[in-house]
Amino acid sequence: MNHETRDFKPVWVGAFVVALVYVIVVLYIFAFTLFSRFTTATTPEANAGLFPQPRLQLDPQNDLMQTQERDRELLNSYGWVDRSTGTVRIPIERAMDLIAERGLNGAAK
């Protein structure tokens, strides 16, 4: 008995395996090159010109404490919100005292 020779050609299988190995090697080299470029540009100084704001926080706890401190300063100080319209900012404690004295109708003037 003879085997079927026209459907299976070992040369084609060999060529496919060689082409597959070639593609895998090329993709590996491409991926290695790409990732090595990404790892060299991971410092904030290197990324400063590449990415728009906002950037990743380097110290989120410190940023939160600074934000809360600025908010406390705004809540507990006098200042102008808009000079042209005469809108001012008063400390929150004073605002609560005024509302307690005058009621909400007196504060809406």
Gaussian input, Z-matrix of N, CA and C with variables (Angstrom, degrees):
# hf/3-21g

backbone

0 1
 N
 C     1     B1
 C     2     B2     1     A1
 N     3     B3     2     A2     1     D1
 C     4     B4     3     A3     2     D2
 C     5     B5     4     A4     3     D3
 N     6     B6     5     A5     4     D4
 C     7     B7     6     A6     5     D5
 C     8     B8     7     A7     6     D6
 N     9     B9     8     A8     7     D7
 C    10    B10     9     A9     8     D8
 C    11    B11    10    A10     9     D9
 N    12    B12    11    A11    10    D10
 C    13    B13    12    A12    11    D11
 C    14    B14    13    A13    12    D12
 N    15    B15    14    A14    13    D13
 C    16    B16    15    A15    14    D14
 C    17    B17    16    A16    15    D15
 N    18    B18    17    A17    16    D16
 C    19    B19    18    A18    17    D17
 C    20    B20    19    A19    18    D18
 N    21    B21    20    A20    19    D19
 C    22    B22    21    A21    20    D20
 C    23    B23    22    A22    21    D21
 N    24    B24    23    A23    22    D22
 C    25    B25    24    A24    23    D23
 C    26    B26    25    A25    24    D24
 N    27    B27    26    A26    25    D25
 C    28    B28    27    A27    26    D26
 C    29    B29    28    A28    27    D27
 N    30    B30    29    A29    28    D28
 C    31    B31    30    A30    29    D29
 C    32    B32    31    A31    30    D30
 N    33    B33    32    A32    31    D31
 C    34    B34    33    A33    32    D32
 C    35    B35    34    A34    33    D33
 N    36    B36    35    A35    34    D34
 C    37    B37    36    A36    35    D35
 C    38    B38    37    A37    36    D36
 N    39    B39    38    A38    37    D37
 C    40    B40    39    A39    38    D38
 C    41    B41    40    A40    39    D39
 N    42    B42    41    A41    40    D40
 C    43    B43    42    A42    41    D41
 C    44    B44    43    A43    42    D42
 N    45    B45    44    A44    43    D43
 C    46    B46    45    A45    44    D44
 C    47    B47    46    A46    45    D45
 N    48    B48    47    A47    46    D46
 C    49    B49    48    A48    47    D47
 C    50    B50    49    A49    48    D48
 N    51    B51    50    A50    49    D49
 C    52    B52    51    A51    50    D50
 C    53    B53    52    A52    51    D51
 N    54    B54    53    A53    52    D52
 C    55    B55    54    A54    53    D53
 C    56    B56    55    A55    54    D54
 N    57    B57    56    A56    55    D55
 C    58    B58    57    A57    56    D56
 C    59    B59    58    A58    57    D57
 N    60    B60    59    A59    58    D58
 C    61    B61    60    A60    59    D59
 C    62    B62    61    A61    60    D60
 N    63    B63    62    A62    61    D61
 C    64    B64    63    A63    62    D62
 C    65    B65    64    A64    63    D63
 N    66    B66    65    A65    64    D64
 C    67    B67    66    A66    65    D65
 C    68    B68    67    A67    66    D66
 N    69    B69    68    A68    67    D67
 C    70    B70    69    A69    68    D68
 C    71    B71    70    A70    69    D69
 N    72    B72    71    A71    70    D70
 C    73    B73    72    A72    71    D71
 C    74    B74    73    A73    72    D72
 N    75    B75    74    A74    73    D73
 C    76    B76    75    A75    74    D74
 C    77    B77    76    A76    75    D75
 N    78    B78    77    A77    76    D76
 C    79    B79    78    A78    77    D77
 C    80    B80    79    A79    78    D78
 N    81    B81    80    A80    79    D79
 C    82    B82    81    A81    80    D80
 C    83    B83    82    A82    81    D81
 N    84    B84    83    A83    82    D82
 C    85    B85    84    A84    83    D83
 C    86    B86    85    A85    84    D84
 N    87    B87    86    A86    85    D85
 C    88    B88    87    A87    86    D86
 C    89    B89    88    A88    87    D87
 N    90    B90    89    A89    88    D88
 C    91    B91    90    A90    89    D89
 C    92    B92    91    A91    90    D90
 N    93    B93    92    A92    91    D91
 C    94    B94    93    A93    92    D92
 C    95    B95    94    A94    93    D93
 N    96    B96    95    A95    94    D94
 C    97    B97    96    A96    95    D95
 C    98    B98    97    A97    96    D96
 N    99    B99    98    A98    97    D97
 C   100   B100    99    A99    98    D98
 C   101   B101   100   A100    99    D99
 N   102   B102   101   A101   100   D100
 C   103   B103   102   A102   101   D101
 C   104   B104   103   A103   102   D102
 N   105   B105   104   A104   103   D103
 C   106   B106   105   A105   104   D104
 C   107   B107   106   A106   105   D105
 N   108   B108   107   A107   106   D106
 C   109   B109   108   A108   107   D107
 C   110   B110   109   A109   108   D108
 N   111   B111   110   A110   109   D109
 C   112   B112   111   A111   110   D110
 C   113   B113   112   A112   111   D111
 N   114   B114   113   A113   112   D112
 C   115   B115   114   A114   113   D113
 C   116   B116   115   A115   114   D114
 N   117   B117   116   A116   115   D115
 C   118   B118   117   A117   116   D116
 C   119   B119   118   A118   117   D117
 N   120   B120   119   A119   118   D118
 C   121   B121   120   A120   119   D119
 C   122   B122   121   A121   120   D120
 N   123   B123   122   A122   121   D121
 C   124   B124   123   A123   122   D122
 C   125   B125   124   A124   123   D123
 N   126   B126   125   A125   124   D124
 C   127   B127   126   A126   125   D125
 C   128   B128   127   A127   126   D126
 N   129   B129   128   A128   127   D127
 C   130   B130   129   A129   128   D128
 C   131   B131   130   A130   129   D129
 N   132   B132   131   A131   130   D130
 C   133   B133   132   A132   131   D131
 C   134   B134   133   A133   132   D132
 N   135   B135   134   A134   133   D133
 C   136   B136   135   A135   134   D134
 C   137   B137   136   A136   135   D135
 N   138   B138   137   A137   136   D136
 C   139   B139   138   A138   137   D137
 C   140   B140   139   A139   138   D138
 N   141   B141   140   A140   139   D139
 C   142   B142   141   A141   140   D140
 C   143   B143   142   A142   141   D141
 N   144   B144   143   A143   142   D142
 C   145   B145   144   A144   143   D143
 C   146   B146   145   A145   144   D144
 N   147   B147   146   A146   145   D145
 C   148   B148   147   A147   146   D146
 C   149   B149   148   A148   147   D147
 N   150   B150   149   A149   148   D148
 C   151   B151   150   A150   149   D149
 C   152   B152   151   A151   150   D150
 N   153   B153   152   A152   151   D151
 C   154   B154   153   A153   152   D152
 C   155   B155   154   A154   153   D153
 N   156   B156   155   A155   154   D154
 C   157   B157   156   A156   155   D155
 C   158   B158   157   A157   156   D156
 N   159   B159   158   A158   157   D157
 C   160   B160   159   A159   158   D158
 C   161   B161   160   A160   159   D159
 N   162   B162   161   A161   160   D160
 C   163   B163   162   A162   161   D161
 C   164   B164   163   A163   162   D162
 N   165   B165   164   A164   163   D163
 C   166   B166   165   A165   164   D164
 C   167   B167   166   A166   165   D165
 N   168   B168   167   A167   166   D166
 C   169   B169   168   A168   167   D167
 C   170   B170   169   A169   168   D168
 N   171   B171   170   A170   169   D169
 C   172   B172   171   A171   170   D170
 C   173   B173   172   A172   171   D171
 N   174   B174   173   A173   172   D172
 C   175   B175   174   A174   173   D173
 C   176   B176   175   A175   174   D174
 N   177   B177   176   A176   175   D175
 C   178   B178   177   A177   176   D176
 C   179   B179   178   A178   177   D177
 N   180   B180   179   A179   178   D178
 C   181   B181   180   A180   179   D179
 C   182   B182   181   A181   180   D180
 N   183   B183   182   A182   181   D181
 C   184   B184   183   A183   182   D182
 C   185   B185   184   A184   183   D183
 N   186   B186   185   A185   184   D184
 C   187   B187   186   A186   185   D185
 C   188   B188   187   A187   186   D186
 N   189   B189   188   A188   187   D187
 C   190   B190   189   A189   188   D188
 C   191   B191   190   A190   189   D189
 N   192   B192   191   A191   190   D190
 C   193   B193   192   A192   191   D191
 C   194   B194   193   A193   192   D192
 N   195   B195   194   A194   193   D193
 C   196   B196   195   A195   194   D194
 C   197   B197   196   A196   195   D195
 N   198   B198   197   A197   196   D196
 C   199   B199   198   A198   197   D197
 C   200   B200   199   A199   198   D198
 N   201   B201   200   A200   199   D199
 C   202   B202   201   A201   200   D200
 C   203   B203   202   A202   201   D201
 N   204   B204   203   A203   202   D202
 C   205   B205   204   A204   203   D203
 C   206   B206   205   A205   204   D204
 N   207   B207   206   A206   205   D205
 C   208   B208   207   A207   206   D206
 C   209   B209   208   A208   207   D207
 N   210   B210   209   A209   208   D208
 C   211   B211   210   A210   209   D209
 C   212   B212   211   A211   210   D210
 N   213   B213   212   A212   211   D211
 C   214   B214   213   A213   212   D212
 C   215   B215   214   A214   213   D213
 N   216   B216   215   A215   214   D214
 C   217   B217   216   A216   215   D215
 C   218   B218   217   A217   216   D216
 N   219   B219   218   A218   217   D217
 C   220   B220   219   A219   218   D218
 C   221   B221   220   A220   219   D219
 N   222   B222   221   A221   220   D220
 C   223   B223   222   A222   221   D221
 C   224   B224   223   A223   222   D222
 N   225   B225   224   A224   223   D223
 C   226   B226   225   A225   224   D224
 C   227   B227   226   A226   225   D225
 N   228   B228   227   A227   226   D226
 C   229   B229   228   A228   227   D227
 C   230   B230   229   A229   228   D228
 N   231   B231   230   A230   229   D229
 C   232   B232   231   A231   230   D230
 C   233   B233   232   A232   231   D231
 N   234   B234   233   A233   232   D232
 C   235   B235   234   A234   233   D233
 C   236   B236   235   A235   234   D234
 N   237   B237   236   A236   235   D235
 C   238   B238   237   A237   236   D236
 C   239   B239   238   A238   237   D237
 N   240   B240   239   A239   238   D238
 C   241   B241   240   A240   239   D239
 C   242   B242   241   A241   240   D240
 N   243   B243   242   A242   241   D241
 C   244   B244   243   A243   242   D242
 C   245   B245   244   A244   243   D243
 N   246   B246   245   A245   244   D244
 C   247   B247   246   A246   245   D245
 C   248   B248   247   A247   246   D246
 N   249   B249   248   A248   247   D247
 C   250   B250   249   A249   248   D248
 C   251   B251   250   A250   249   D249
 N   252   B252   251   A251   250   D250
 C   253   B253   252   A252   251   D251
 C   254   B254   253   A253   252   D252
 N   255   B255   254   A254   253   D253
 C   256   B256   255   A255   254   D254
 C   257   B257   256   A256   255   D255
 N   258   B258   257   A257   256   D256
 C   259   B259   258   A258   257   D257
 C   260   B260   259   A259   258   D258
 N   261   B261   260   A260   259   D259
 C   262   B262   261   A261   260   D260
 C   263   B263   262   A262   261   D261
 N   264   B264   263   A263   262   D262
 C   265   B265   264   A264   263   D263
 C   266   B266   265   A265   264   D264
 N   267   B267   266   A266   265   D265
 C   268   B268   267   A267   266   D266
 C   269   B269   268   A268   267   D267
 N   270   B270   269   A269   268   D268
 C   271   B271   270   A270   269   D269
 C   272   B272   271   A271   270   D270
 N   273   B273   272   A272   271   D271
 C   274   B274   273   A273   272   D272
 C   275   B275   274   A274   273   D273
 N   276   B276   275   A275   274   D274
 C   277   B277   276   A276   275   D275
 C   278   B278   277   A277   276   D276
 N   279   B279   278   A278   277   D277
 C   280   B280   279   A279   278   D278
 C   281   B281   280   A280   279   D279
 N   282   B282   281   A281   280   D280
 C   283   B283   282   A282   281   D281
 C   284   B284   283   A283   282   D282
 N   285   B285   284   A284   283   D283
 C   286   B286   285   A285   284   D284
 C   287   B287   286   A286   285   D285
 N   288   B288   287   A287   286   D286
 C   289   B289   288   A288   287   D287
 C   290   B290   289   A289   288   D288
 N   291   B291   290   A290   289   D289
 C   292   B292   291   A291   290   D290
 C   293   B293   292   A292   291   D291
 N   294   B294   293   A293   292   D292
 C   295   B295   294   A294   293   D293
 C   296   B296   295   A295   294   D294
 N   297   B297   296   A296   295   D295
 C   298   B298   297   A297   296   D296
 C   299   B299   298   A298   297   D297
 N   300   B300   299   A299   298   D298
 C   301   B301   300   A300   299   D299
 C   302   B302   301   A301   300   D300
 N   303   B303   302   A302   301   D301
 C   304   B304   303   A303   302   D302
 C   305   B305   304   A304   303   D303
 N   306   B306   305   A305   304   D304
 C   307   B307   306   A306   305   D305
 C   308   B308   307   A307   306   D306
 N   309   B309   308   A308   307   D307
 C   310   B310   309   A309   308   D308
 C   311   B311   310   A310   309   D309
 N   312   B312   311   A311   310   D310
 C   313   B313   312   A312   311   D311
 C   314   B314   313   A313   312   D312
 N   315   B315   314   A314   313   D313
 C   316   B316   315   A315   314   D314
 C   317   B317   316   A316   315   D315
 N   318   B318   317   A317   316   D316
 C   319   B319   318   A318   317   D317
 C   320   B320   319   A319   318   D318
 N   321   B321   320   A320   319   D319
 C   322   B322   321   A321   320   D320
 C   323   B323   322   A322   321   D321
 N   324   B324   323   A323   322   D322
 C   325   B325   324   A324   323   D323
 C   326   B326   325   A325   324   D324

   B1=1.4437
   B2=1.5233
   B3=1.2652
   B4=1.4422
   B5=1.5235
   B6=1.3000
   B7=1.4600
   B8=1.5323
   B9=1.3351
   B10=1.4613
   B11=1.5280
   B12=1.3060
   B13=1.4585
   B14=1.5199
   B15=1.2909
   B16=1.4547
   B17=1.5267
   B18=1.3369
   B19=1.4571
   B20=1.5198
   B21=1.2857
   B22=1.4556
   B23=1.5166
   B24=1.3563
   B25=1.4581
   B26=1.5236
   B27=1.3105
   B28=1.4619
   B29=1.5253
   B30=1.3202
   B31=1.4570
   B32=1.5231
   B33=1.3132
   B34=1.4613
   B35=1.5311
   B36=1.2984
   B37=1.4629
   B38=1.5296
   B39=1.3099
   B40=1.4576
   B41=1.5232
   B42=1.3286
   B43=1.4629
   B44=1.5268
   B45=1.3335
   B46=1.4606
   B47=1.5269
   B48=1.3191
   B49=1.4661
   B50=1.5253
   B51=1.3292
   B52=1.4647
   B53=1.5281
   B54=1.3304
   B55=1.4635
   B56=1.5251
   B57=1.3096
   B58=1.4572
   B59=1.5294
   B60=1.3006
   B61=1.4626
   B62=1.5225
   B63=1.3258
   B64=1.4616
   B65=1.5310
   B66=1.3155
   B67=1.4680
   B68=1.5270
   B69=1.3213
   B70=1.4621
   B71=1.5218
   B72=1.3348
   B73=1.4599
   B74=1.5225
   B75=1.3168
   B76=1.4631
   B77=1.5232
   B78=1.3211
   B79=1.4636
   B80=1.5304
   B81=1.3094
   B82=1.4602
   B83=1.5249
   B84=1.3166
   B85=1.4631
   B86=1.5263
   B87=1.3239
   B88=1.4662
   B89=1.5276
   B90=1.3346
   B91=1.4649
   B92=1.5308
   B93=1.3208
   B94=1.4603
   B95=1.5249
   B96=1.3239
   B97=1.4598
   B98=1.5245
   B99=1.3276
   B100=1.4615
   B101=1.5235
   B102=1.3185
   B103=1.4602
   B104=1.5204
   B105=1.3213
   B106=1.4602
   B107=1.5268
   B108=1.3211
   B109=1.4654
   B110=1.5169
   B111=1.3380
   B112=1.4576
   B113=1.5195
   B114=1.3149
   B115=1.4616
   B116=1.5153
   B117=1.3228
   B118=1.4608
   B119=1.5198
   B120=1.3191
   B121=1.4692
   B122=1.5169
   B123=1.3364
   B124=1.4594
   B125=1.5124
   B126=1.3187
   B127=1.4571
   B128=1.5228
   B129=1.3296
   B130=1.4747
   B131=1.5251
   B132=1.3329
   B133=1.4601
   B134=1.5242
   B135=1.3368
   B136=1.4613
   B137=1.5182
   B138=1.3383
   B139=1.4601
   B140=1.5184
   B141=1.3170
   B142=1.4601
   B143=1.5179
   B144=1.3114
   B145=1.4545
   B146=1.5097
   B147=1.3335
   B148=1.4573
   B149=1.5192
   B150=1.3193
   B151=1.4542
   B152=1.5273
   B153=1.3203
   B154=1.4661
   B155=1.5246
   B156=1.3253
   B157=1.4578
   B158=1.5111
   B159=1.2841
   B160=1.4405
   B161=1.5225
   B162=1.3098
   B163=1.4569
   B164=1.5206
   B165=1.3129
   B166=1.4528
   B167=1.5236
   B168=1.3093
   B169=1.4568
   B170=1.5224
   B171=1.3091
   B172=1.4535
   B173=1.5179
   B174=1.3437
   B175=1.4644
   B176=1.5292
   B177=1.3382
   B178=1.4742
   B179=1.5298
   B180=1.3306
   B181=1.4611
   B182=1.5299
   B183=1.3120
   B184=1.4592
   B185=1.5293
   B186=1.3368
   B187=1.4668
   B188=1.5193
   B189=1.3330
   B190=1.4622
   B191=1.5283
   B192=1.3206
   B193=1.4670
   B194=1.5222
   B195=1.3232
   B196=1.4662
   B197=1.5251
   B198=1.3362
   B199=1.4614
   B200=1.5232
   B201=1.3233
   B202=1.4634
   B203=1.5226
   B204=1.3203
   B205=1.4649
   B206=1.5315
   B207=1.3301
   B208=1.4802
   B209=1.5217
   B210=1.3342
   B211=1.4692
   B212=1.5223
   B213=1.3407
   B214=1.4697
   B215=1.5212
   B216=1.3387
   B217=1.4635
   B218=1.5271
   B219=1.3304
   B220=1.4653
   B221=1.5205
   B222=1.3411
   B223=1.4581
   B224=1.5263
   B225=1.3166
   B226=1.4570
   B227=1.5238
   B228=1.3288
   B229=1.4702
   B230=1.5231
   B231=1.3179
   B232=1.4538
   B233=1.5237
   B234=1.3353
   B235=1.4598
   B236=1.5179
   B237=1.2968
   B238=1.4616
   B239=1.5228
   B240=1.3265
   B241=1.4566
   B242=1.5213
   B243=1.3584
   B244=1.4645
   B245=1.5265
   B246=1.3129
   B247=1.4764
   B248=1.5255
   B249=1.3183
   B250=1.4674
   B251=1.5301
   B252=1.3111
   B253=1.4690
   B254=1.5262
   B255=1.3305
   B256=1.4595
   B257=1.5164
   B258=1.3043
   B259=1.4635
   B260=1.5162
   B261=1.3374
   B262=1.4581
   B263=1.5233
   B264=1.3185
   B265=1.4666
   B266=1.5287
   B267=1.3448
   B268=1.4666
   B269=1.5258
   B270=1.3400
   B271=1.4676
   B272=1.5237
   B273=1.2820
   B274=1.4619
   B275=1.5255
   B276=1.3309
   B277=1.4679
   B278=1.5319
   B279=1.3227
   B280=1.4684
   B281=1.5264
   B282=1.3234
   B283=1.4663
   B284=1.5245
   B285=1.3225
   B286=1.4623
   B287=1.5293
   B288=1.3424
   B289=1.4623
   B290=1.5264
   B291=1.3416
   B292=1.4690
   B293=1.5260
   B294=1.3124
   B295=1.4714
   B296=1.5175
   B297=1.3314
   B298=1.4612
   B299=1.5307
   B300=1.3508
   B301=1.4592
   B302=1.5307
   B303=1.3385
   B304=1.4589
   B305=1.5091
   B306=1.3198
   B307=1.4567
   B308=1.5199
   B309=1.2869
   B310=1.4605
   B311=1.5072
   B312=1.3146
   B313=1.4781
   B314=1.5243
   B315=1.3371
   B316=1.4532
   B317=1.5122
   B318=1.3184
   B319=1.4677
   B320=1.5134
   B321=1.3143
   B322=1.4653
   B323=1.5268
   B324=1.3245
   B325=1.4709
   B326=1.4889
   A1=109.74
   A2=113.52
   A3=119.85
   A4=110.12
   A5=116.12
   A6=119.94
   A7=109.47
   A8=114.21
   A9=121.00
   A10=109.01
   A11=118.70
   A12=121.59
   A13=112.90
   A14=120.52
   A15=120.23
   A16=114.18
   A17=120.53
   A18=121.86
   A19=113.12
   A20=118.40
   A21=122.18
   A22=109.24
   A23=114.04
   A24=118.69
   A25=107.88
   A26=117.35
   A27=120.36
   A28=113.06
   A29=118.53
   A30=121.28
   A31=110.30
   A32=117.39
   A33=121.44
   A34=111.20
   A35=117.10
   A36=120.33
   A37=109.63
   A38=116.94
   A39=121.35
   A40=111.38
   A41=117.34
   A42=121.51
   A43=110.28
   A44=116.50
   A45=120.28
   A46=110.69
   A47=118.00
   A48=121.74
   A49=110.12
   A50=117.90
   A51=121.02
   A52=110.26
   A53=117.55
   A54=120.97
   A55=110.54
   A56=117.22
   A57=121.24
   A58=110.71
   A59=118.73
   A60=122.41
   A61=109.89
   A62=117.93
   A63=121.86
   A64=110.63
   A65=117.78
   A66=121.72
   A67=110.06
   A68=118.55
   A69=121.46
   A70=110.55
   A71=118.10
   A72=121.45
   A73=110.75
   A74=118.22
   A75=121.78
   A76=110.39
   A77=117.65
   A78=120.50
   A79=111.71
   A80=117.31
   A81=120.61
   A82=110.43
   A83=117.22
   A84=120.91
   A85=110.23
   A86=117.30
   A87=121.47
   A88=111.25
   A89=116.19
   A90=120.37
   A91=110.79
   A92=117.76
   A93=121.06
   A94=110.55
   A95=117.12
   A96=121.24
   A97=110.87
   A98=116.30
   A99=120.87
   A100=111.17
   A101=117.92
   A102=120.85
   A103=111.91
   A104=117.79
   A105=118.35
   A106=110.51
   A107=118.17
   A108=120.34
   A109=110.99
   A110=117.44
   A111=120.21
   A112=111.35
   A113=118.16
   A114=119.94
   A115=111.92
   A116=118.54
   A117=119.38
   A118=111.42
   A119=118.96
   A120=122.11
   A121=111.42
   A122=118.13
   A123=119.91
   A124=113.50
   A125=119.00
   A126=119.76
   A127=109.49
   A128=118.23
   A129=120.31
   A130=112.61
   A131=117.06
   A132=119.66
   A133=110.84
   A134=116.20
   A135=119.53
   A136=111.11
   A137=117.10
   A138=121.07
   A139=112.85
   A140=118.31
   A141=121.08
   A142=112.59
   A143=118.46
   A144=120.36
   A145=113.88
   A146=117.84
   A147=120.92
   A148=113.64
   A149=117.04
   A150=119.91
   A151=110.64
   A152=117.96
   A153=120.63
   A154=110.46
   A155=115.37
   A156=120.30
   A157=109.05
   A158=124.45
   A159=126.59
   A160=111.32
   A161=115.42
   A162=121.46
   A163=108.45
   A164=116.28
   A165=120.32
   A166=109.86
   A167=115.03
   A168=119.97
   A169=109.59
   A170=115.56
   A171=119.72
   A172=111.50
   A173=116.98
   A174=121.84
   A175=108.45
   A176=118.23
   A177=120.51
   A178=113.56
   A179=118.17
   A180=119.55
   A181=110.35
   A182=117.01
   A183=120.64
   A184=110.61
   A185=117.33
   A186=120.58
   A187=110.92
   A188=116.76
   A189=120.79
   A190=110.70
   A191=116.99
   A192=119.86
   A193=111.05
   A194=118.31
   A195=121.03
   A196=111.19
   A197=116.95
   A198=120.87
   A199=110.45
   A200=116.56
   A201=119.59
   A202=111.44
   A203=117.96
   A204=121.53
   A205=110.31
   A206=116.96
   A207=120.25
   A208=110.18
   A209=116.80
   A210=119.82
   A211=111.07
   A212=117.50
   A213=120.83
   A214=110.72
   A215=116.61
   A216=119.87
   A217=110.80
   A218=117.24
   A219=120.15
   A220=111.66
   A221=117.15
   A222=120.68
   A223=112.52
   A224=117.68
   A225=121.22
   A226=113.32
   A227=118.15
   A228=119.41
   A229=110.28
   A230=113.93
   A231=121.53
   A232=108.56
   A233=115.92
   A234=118.47
   A235=111.00
   A236=114.19
   A237=120.40
   A238=109.89
   A239=115.60
   A240=121.14
   A241=108.16
   A242=115.09
   A243=121.17
   A244=107.85
   A245=116.37
   A246=120.72
   A247=112.11
   A248=116.94
   A249=119.60
   A250=112.08
   A251=117.83
   A252=119.97
   A253=112.25
   A254=116.37
   A255=119.67
   A256=113.37
   A257=117.82
   A258=121.78
   A259=109.36
   A260=115.28
   A261=120.53
   A262=110.32
   A263=113.69
   A264=121.34
   A265=106.26
   A266=115.93
   A267=119.82
   A268=107.93
   A269=116.65
   A270=118.92
   A271=111.13
   A272=116.18
   A273=121.34
   A274=111.89
   A275=116.46
   A276=119.12
   A277=110.44
   A278=116.64
   A279=120.91
   A280=110.16
   A281=117.19
   A282=120.66
   A283=110.88
   A284=117.10
   A285=119.70
   A286=110.85
   A287=117.30
   A288=120.51
   A289=110.81
   A290=117.45
   A291=120.78
   A292=111.28
   A293=116.79
   A294=119.31
   A295=109.97
   A296=117.80
   A297=120.50
   A298=110.78
   A299=117.78
   A300=121.13
   A301=111.44
   A302=116.86
   A303=121.48
   A304=113.91
   A305=118.27
   A306=120.79
   A307=109.38
   A308=116.60
   A309=120.42
   A310=112.40
   A311=119.64
   A312=121.31
   A313=110.96
   A314=118.34
   A315=121.37
   A316=112.37
   A317=117.28
   A318=120.60
   A319=112.09
   A320=118.10
   A321=121.22
   A322=112.67
   A323=119.13
   A324=121.79
   A325=111.23
   D1=137.65
   D2=177.84
   D3=-103.19
   D4=153.19
   D5=178.31
   D6=-92.22
   D7=163.46
   D8=-179.48
   D9=-73.12
   D10=124.59
   D11=-176.00
   D12=-108.94
   D13=-17.12
   D14=-174.56
   D15=-87.29
   D16=-16.77
   D17=-178.47
   D18=-90.39
   D19=-30.99
   D20=-174.87
   D21=-121.56
   D22=123.04
   D23=177.42
   D24=-122.21
   D25=115.61
   D26=-179.11
   D27=-59.10
   D28=-27.10
   D29=178.67
   D30=-64.32
   D31=-40.74
   D32=179.56
   D33=-67.63
   D34=-39.34
   D35=177.97
   D36=-65.49
   D37=-43.30
   D38=177.75
   D39=-61.92
   D40=-42.74
   D41=178.91
   D42=-63.95
   D43=-39.58
   D44=178.36
   D45=-63.76
   D46=-43.73
   D47=-179.95
   D48=-64.19
   D49=-42.93
   D50=178.59
   D51=-63.07
   D52=-43.99
   D53=178.89
   D54=-64.08
   D55=-39.70
   D56=179.30
   D57=-63.96
   D58=-45.51
   D59=177.96
   D60=-62.33
   D61=-41.16
   D62=178.57
   D63=-61.08
   D64=-46.81
   D65=179.70
   D66=-62.76
   D67=-41.38
   D68=179.74
   D69=-63.82
   D70=-42.41
   D71=179.19
   D72=-65.24
   D73=-42.97
   D74=179.40
   D75=-63.75
   D76=-43.71
   D77=178.60
   D78=-65.93
   D79=-37.25
   D80=177.54
   D81=-63.22
   D82=-45.09
   D83=179.39
   D84=-63.73
   D85=-41.94
   D86=178.03
   D87=-61.39
   D88=-47.53
   D89=-178.91
   D90=-65.31
   D91=-41.40
   D92=179.35
   D93=-62.44
   D94=-43.27
   D95=178.83
   D96=-64.05
   D97=-44.87
   D98=-179.17
   D99=-62.30
   D100=-47.67
   D101=-178.20
   D102=-69.48
   D103=-32.62
   D104=177.68
   D105=-67.48
   D106=-32.39
   D107=175.55
   D108=-69.03
   D109=-37.60
   D110=178.51
   D111=-66.28
   D112=-39.34
   D113=-176.97
   D114=-72.33
   D115=-25.82
   D116=177.79
   D117=-78.05
   D118=-16.27
   D119=-177.87
   D120=-111.86
   D121=36.01
   D122=-178.05
   D123=-97.15
   D124=-5.37
   D125=178.76
   D126=-79.60
   D127=147.21
   D128=-179.68
   D129=-59.22
   D130=-35.33
   D131=179.90
   D132=-65.27
   D133=-38.22
   D134=-179.41
   D135=-70.88
   D136=-30.01
   D137=-177.54
   D138=-88.92
   D139=-3.68
   D140=-173.06
   D141=-56.94
   D142=-39.74
   D143=-178.98
   D144=-92.32
   D145=-6.87
   D146=-174.18
   D147=-91.49
   D148=-38.70
   D149=-170.69
   D150=-115.53
   D151=139.92
   D152=177.79
   D153=-74.73
   D154=168.86
   D155=176.36
   D156=-67.64
   D157=152.99
   D158=-4.14
   D159=-83.57
   D160=147.28
   D161=176.48
   D162=-97.36
   D163=168.41
   D164=178.47
   D165=-66.11
   D166=145.46
   D167=179.04
   D168=-78.00
   D169=133.97
   D170=177.14
   D171=-84.56
   D172=-31.53
   D173=-179.27
   D174=-139.85
   D175=81.76
   D176=-175.04
   D177=-61.24
   D178=-35.85
   D179=-178.90
   D180=-65.35
   D181=-43.87
   D182=178.55
   D183=-65.14
   D184=-40.42
   D185=177.69
   D186=-61.64
   D187=-41.41
   D188=178.55
   D189=-64.09
   D190=-43.48
   D191=179.30
   D192=-63.29
   D193=-40.47
   D194=178.16
   D195=-65.66
   D196=-40.88
   D197=178.79
   D198=-64.16
   D199=-43.72
   D200=178.93
   D201=-65.17
   D202=-36.38
   D203=177.92
   D204=-65.34
   D205=-43.61
   D206=177.47
   D207=-62.33
   D208=-41.09
   D209=178.90
   D210=-64.27
   D211=-41.78
   D212=177.59
   D213=-62.02
   D214=-40.95
   D215=178.54
   D216=-62.54
   D217=-41.37
   D218=178.53
   D219=-66.55
   D220=-38.91
   D221=-178.48
   D222=-71.83
   D223=-23.45
   D224=-173.71
   D225=-114.80
   D226=24.43
   D227=-178.75
   D228=-140.10
   D229=161.43
   D230=174.16
   D231=-91.56
   D232=150.58
   D233=176.08
   D234=177.99
   D235=166.60
   D236=178.53
   D237=-84.01
   D238=134.80
   D239=170.33
   D240=-93.42
   D241=-47.61
   D242=177.46
   D243=-149.21
   D244=106.87
   D245=-177.76
   D246=-64.04
   D247=-37.13
   D248=-175.39
   D249=-65.02
   D250=-30.73
   D251=178.67
   D252=-100.53
   D253=-5.00
   D254=179.40
   D255=78.40
   D256=22.96
   D257=179.96
   D258=-87.49
   D259=126.55
   D260=-178.85
   D261=-120.56
   D262=164.58
   D263=176.80
   D264=-113.49
   D265=132.90
   D266=177.03
   D267=-122.15
   D268=159.09
   D269=179.64
   D270=-60.25
   D271=146.67
   D272=-175.17
   D273=-63.04
   D274=-36.20
   D275=177.95
   D276=-62.85
   D277=-42.39
   D278=179.04
   D279=-65.61
   D280=-39.60
   D281=178.63
   D282=-63.47
   D283=-39.79
   D284=178.51
   D285=-67.50
   D286=-37.60
   D287=176.79
   D288=-63.66
   D289=-43.64
   D290=179.42
   D291=-63.29
   D292=-40.42
   D293=178.60
   D294=-67.14
   D295=-37.63
   D296=178.40
   D297=-66.11
   D298=-36.61
   D299=180.00
   D300=-75.04
   D301=-49.28
   D302=-171.24
   D303=-95.57
   D304=-21.99
   D305=-173.17
   D306=86.07
   D307=174.24
   D308=-178.11
   D309=-70.56
   D310=-30.80
   D311=179.49
   D312=-66.14
   D313=-36.97
   D314=179.11
   D315=-70.90
   D316=-27.78
   D317=-179.52
   D318=-81.50
   D319=-17.20
   D320=-175.78
   D321=-86.58
   D322=2.19
   D323=-177.24
   D324=-67.44

